[in-house]
Amino acid sequence: MKGSRRCRREGTGVCSCEMGNLYRFVEPIVLTSIARCGEAHGYSIAQKANELAVTHAGLDMGAVYRTLHRLELSSMVVSAWSTAGGGAARRIYRLTPRGERHIIEWAEVIDRTIGALSAVSAACRQVIVTEEGKRH
């Protein structure tokens, strides 16, 4: 596509870093990251979460920690302080059964969203094809 900006981080494809209000799915990514780790401190969860980020911008630490706090308030995760390993104490997070069920709910929402986004993508492409047909 002529004039497309390539991603600075990835080097290929159109960059999603600055594509406006693109939902980043922080909550399901954080939940899934905790599930993959078993239990972990916030920084490890954030590292694992960035592997699943849906935009080139990734997830910022603040969003991860805000999400962890919200998930704990809603009993999806629990945390405890750990002083093991020396150094400063770190909060360790793990999923609750409610959090595990919530991952399944998110999978259903994401599946529906994929369908809706496919329809939007098809509509965008159709408009472009139609508009290009009108240009001379």
N, C-alpha and C positions, 0 to 999 in steps of 0.2 A: 504494500500500500504506500503510495507516494506521500511523503511528508510525515510518516509515522515516526514517533520517537521510540528508540530502542531502550530497553531497560539498562540503567547504569549498573545495577547489581548483577544481573544475570547475563547481560550482553546480547541477548537474543529476544525476539518477540516484543510486542508492544508492552510498555512499562505500566504496571498497575499501581505503582507507588503513589501516583498523584491523579488517580482517575475519579476524584470526587468522593462522594459518599458510598464507598464500597464496603459492605458489611464484612467484618473480619472473623466472625464466628469464634470469638475468644473463649466463651464459656465451654462449648463442646471440645475445643482443642485443649483447654486446660484440664477438663475432666478426663479426656482420653490420655493425656500425658501423665497424669497421676496414676491412672490405671496401668499404664505401661511400666511405670517406675515401681509400683507397689506402694511405696511411701518415699517421700523425698522432700527436701527443703525447696523453698521458692525458686532459687536460682537454677537448680537442676530441672525443676518443672518448666521454667521459662526456656531453658535450652532445648528441652524435648519438644515444647510447644512450637518453637520456631521451625522445627522440622516439618510441621504440619501447616504452617502459615499459608493462607490462601492468597495473599498479595506479596509482592516483592518487598514491601516495606517491613514485613514481619510483624511481630507483636512487641510492643514496648513493655518494659518491666513494670511500669506503673499499671498498665492494663491488666497484666497477669496478677499482680498483687491485689488490685481492686476486686478482680474476679474471685480470687481465693478467699478474700474477706467476705464477699457476698455469698459464696458457696458455703462458707462455714456458718454464716448467720442463718442460712436456710437448711442446715443440717445435711448438706450433700457431702461435705468433707469435715473431718475433725483434725485438730492439730495439737501438738504438744511440743514443749521446748526440749531440745536435746543439747547436752553439753559434751557428748561423746566426741572423741577425736581432737580434743584441745581447741583452743581458740574461743571465739565468742559463741555464745549459745545461739542455736538456730531453731526456727520453728519448722517442724516436720509435719507434712500433711499426708493424709490417706483418705481414700474414699469410704463412704458409708454405704450400706445397702441401698439407701435412697439415692445416693449419687450414681451408683451402678445402674439403677433403673432409669435415671435421668439421661444417661448416655444413650440408652436405647430409644428414649423419646426424641432425643436430638437427632439420632440417625434417621428417624421417620421424617422429622422436619426438614432435614438436609436433603433427603431423597425427594420430597415434594418441591423444595426450592430448586433443585437441579432441573426438574421438569419445567418449572416456571422460567428459570433462566434460559433454558433451551428455547422456549417459546419466544422470549425477548430477543435472543440472539438471532433466531430465524427471522423475526420481524425486522430487526436492524438490517440484516443482509438483504431482505426483500426490498426495503426502502432504497438501499444503495443501488441495487440492480435496476429498480424502476427509475430512479433519478438518473443513473448513467445512461439508460435508454432514451431519456428525454434530451440529454445534452447533445449539442452538435458542434 
